């Protein structure tokens, strides 16, 4: 009998106090709250990432520049954001698909425009001299089209800013770019950070 009483007394001594119980309850509640917050944060991040991917794919594609045909405006490795469009304007920096690649060139002529380029690389659109302050060197470049050249309907005449080396609409290898080939026009450069700028 005394042994039982002793065991009961020992058991009572080993029971946690009310303060310990309250502390344990608080810890468990905190764990549950932390798990709920973590779960909702992960879900929110997944949704944000999915929306970002959709926007990048459907509205604002991101492209990395390869090659030197757009120097000095864009250099190899630059990363740019595009705005989807099938109707770019003269002067727009435009991305288009060609042989399973995305190329970047500048829109010089829109449908119906007459393009002329002289032997020194001066460009005339509809008989008017085109001022091109973005160029460092003018050149006729790789050219096998006859001038004056009229841009066909639903097509665009594009040229790279590095006129002596760029292969573009001056060559029948690429020719004019159809509106179906156009991915979009460049809005801004996001990389490198020290060259971040709007290009629209």
C-alpha positions as CSV (number, residue, x, y, z in Angstrom):
1,X,0.0,0.0,0.0
2,X,2.8,2.4,1.0
3,X,4.6,1.5,-2.2
4,X,1.5,2.4,-4.3
5,X,1.2,5.7,-2.5
6,X,4.9,6.4,-3.1
7,X,4.5,5.6,-6.8
8,X,1.5,7.9,-7.0
9,X,3.4,10.7,-5.3
10,X,6.4,10.2,-7.7
11,X,4.0,10.3,-10.6
12,X,2.4,13.5,-9.4
13,X,5.8,15.1,-9.0
14,X,6.7,14.1,-12.6
15,X,3.6,15.8,-14.0
16,X,4.3,19.1,-15.8
17,X,3.2,22.2,-14.1
18,X,0.5,24.5,-15.5
19,X,3.1,26.9,-16.8
20,X,4.9,24.1,-18.6
21,X,1.6,22.9,-20.1
22,X,0.8,26.4,-21.3
23,X,4.3,26.8,-22.8
24,X,4.0,23.5,-24.6
25,X,0.5,24.5,-25.9
26,X,2.0,27.8,-27.2
27,X,4.9,25.9,-28.9
28,X,2.4,23.5,-30.6
29,X,0.2,26.4,-31.7
30,X,3.3,28.3,-33.1
31,X,4.4,25.2,-35.0
32,X,0.9,24.8,-36.6
33,X,0.8,28.5,-37.4
34,X,4.3,28.4,-38.9
35,X,3.4,25.4,-41.1
36,X,0.3,27.2,-42.3
37,X,2.2,30.4,-43.1
38,X,5.0,28.4,-44.8
39,X,2.4,26.5,-46.9
40,X,0.6,29.6,-48.0
41,X,3.9,31.3,-48.8
42,X,5.0,28.4,-51.0
43,X,1.6,28.4,-52.8
44,X,1.9,32.2,-53.3
45,X,5.4,31.8,-54.8
46,X,4.3,29.0,-57.1
47,X,1.4,31.2,-58.3
48,X,3.6,34.2,-58.8
49,X,6.2,32.1,-60.7
50,X,3.5,30.6,-62.9
51,X,2.1,34.1,-63.7
52,X,5.6,35.4,-64.4
53,X,6.2,32.5,-66.8
54,X,2.9,33.1,-68.6
55,X,3.6,36.9,-68.9
56,X,7.2,36.2,-70.2
57,X,5.8,33.7,-72.7
58,X,2.6,35.4,-73.9
59,X,3.1,39.1,-73.3
60,X,6.7,40.1,-72.5
61,X,9.2,37.5,-73.9
62,X,12.8,37.8,-72.7
63,X,15.6,37.3,-75.2
64,X,19.4,37.2,-74.9
65,X,21.4,38.9,-77.7
66,X,23.7,36.6,-79.7
67,X,26.1,38.0,-82.2
68,X,27.3,41.5,-83.0
69,X,25.0,42.6,-85.8
70,X,23.3,45.2,-83.6
71,X,26.4,46.8,-82.1
72,X,26.8,49.4,-80.8
73,X,23.1,49.6,-79.8
74,X,23.0,46.0,-78.4
75,X,26.0,43.8,-77.6
76,X,26.4,40.0,-77.3
77,X,25.1,38.8,-74.0
78,X,22.6,41.7,-73.4
79,X,19.2,40.5,-72.2
80,X,16.1,42.4,-73.4
81,X,12.4,42.3,-72.8
82,X,10.0,42.4,-75.8
83,X,6.5,43.5,-76.2
84,X,4.5,41.2,-78.4
85,X,3.4,42.8,-81.7
86,X,2.9,42.0,-85.3
87,X,2.9,45.7,-86.4
88,X,6.3,47.3,-85.5
89,X,7.0,50.9,-86.7
90,X,10.1,52.4,-88.4
91,X,13.0,52.5,-86.1
92,X,11.8,49.8,-83.7
93,X,14.2,47.2,-82.6
94,X,12.4,44.0,-83.7
95,X,12.8,40.3,-82.8
96,X,11.8,37.8,-85.5
97,X,12.1,34.1,-86.0
98,X,14.4,32.8,-88.8
99,X,15.6,29.1,-89.2
100,X,14.5,28.2,-85.6
101,X,16.5,31.2,-84.2
102,X,15.4,34.6,-82.9
103,X,17.2,37.5,-84.6
104,X,17.2,41.2,-83.7
105,X,17.2,43.9,-86.3
106,X,16.0,47.4,-86.8
107,X,12.8,48.2,-88.8
108,X,13.8,50.4,-91.7
109,X,10.8,50.1,-93.9
110,X,7.1,49.1,-93.4
111,X,4.7,47.7,-96.0
112,X,4.5,49.9,-99.1
113,X,7.7,51.9,-98.3
114,X,10.3,52.4,-101.0
115,X,13.9,51.7,-99.8
116,X,17.1,53.0,-101.5
117,X,20.7,52.5,-100.3
118,X,23.6,54.2,-102.1
119,X,27.1,52.8,-102.4
120,X,28.2,54.6,-99.2
121,X,25.5,53.1,-97.1
122,X,23.2,56.1,-96.9
123,X,19.5,55.0,-96.6
124,X,16.5,56.7,-98.1
125,X,12.9,55.8,-97.3
126,X,10.3,57.1,-99.7
127,X,12.9,59.4,-101.2
128,X,13.9,61.0,-97.9
129,X,17.3,60.6,-96.3
130,X,17.1,58.5,-93.1
131,X,19.1,60.1,-90.3
132,X,20.6,57.2,-88.3
133,X,22.6,58.5,-85.2
134,X,22.8,55.0,-83.8
135,X,25.3,53.9,-86.4
136,X,29.0,54.1,-86.0
137,X,29.8,53.0,-89.6
138,X,27.7,53.2,-92.8
139,X,28.1,50.5,-95.4
140,X,26.1,48.9,-98.2
141,X,27.1,45.6,-96.7
142,X,25.8,42.2,-97.9
143,X,23.3,43.4,-100.5
144,X,21.9,41.7,-103.6
145,X,18.5,43.4,-103.9
146,X,17.8,46.0,-106.6
147,X,16.9,49.6,-105.6
148,X,14.5,51.3,-105.3
149,X,12.9,48.3,-103.5
150,X,9.3,48.4,-102.4
151,X,8.5,46.6,-99.2
152,X,5.7,44.0,-100.0
153,X,2.4,43.9,-98.1
154,X,2.5,42.4,-94.6
155,X,6.3,42.5,-94.7
156,X,9.1,44.6,-93.2
157,X,12.5,45.7,-94.3
158,X,14.9,45.2,-91.4
159,X,18.6,46.0,-91.0
160,X,21.3,45.4,-88.3
161,X,23.1,48.5,-86.9
162,X,26.5,46.9,-87.7
163,X,25.9,47.6,-91.4
164,X,29.2,46.2,-92.8
165,X,28.6,42.7,-91.3
166,X,24.9,42.3,-90.7
167,X,23.0,39.8,-92.9
168,X,19.5,41.3,-93.1
169,X,16.8,42.3,-95.6
170,X,19.5,43.7,-98.0
171,X,20.3,40.0,-98.7
172,X,17.9,37.6,-100.4
173,X,19.2,35.0,-97.9
174,X,16.9,36.6,-95.3
175,X,14.9,39.1,-97.3
176,X,11.9,41.0,-95.9
177,X,10.4,39.7,-92.7
178,X,6.7,38.7,-92.7
179,X,4.4,39.8,-89.9
180,X,4.0,36.1,-89.0
181,X,7.8,35.9,-88.3
182,X,7.8,38.9,-85.9
183,X,8.0,38.0,-82.2
184,X,7.9,41.5,-80.9
185,X,9.7,44.8,-80.4
186,X,12.3,45.5,-77.8
187,X,11.0,47.5,-74.8
188,X,14.0,47.7,-72.6
189,X,17.4,46.1,-71.7
190,X,17.5,44.5,-68.3
191,X,21.1,43.1,-68.5
192,X,23.8,44.2,-67.8
193,X,22.4,46.2,-64.9
194,X,24.7,49.2,-65.6
195,X,23.2,49.4,-69.1
196,X,19.6,49.1,-68.0
197,X,17.4,51.4,-70.2
198,X,14.2,51.8,-72.1
199,X,14.7,51.2,-75.8
200,X,11.1,51.9,-77.0
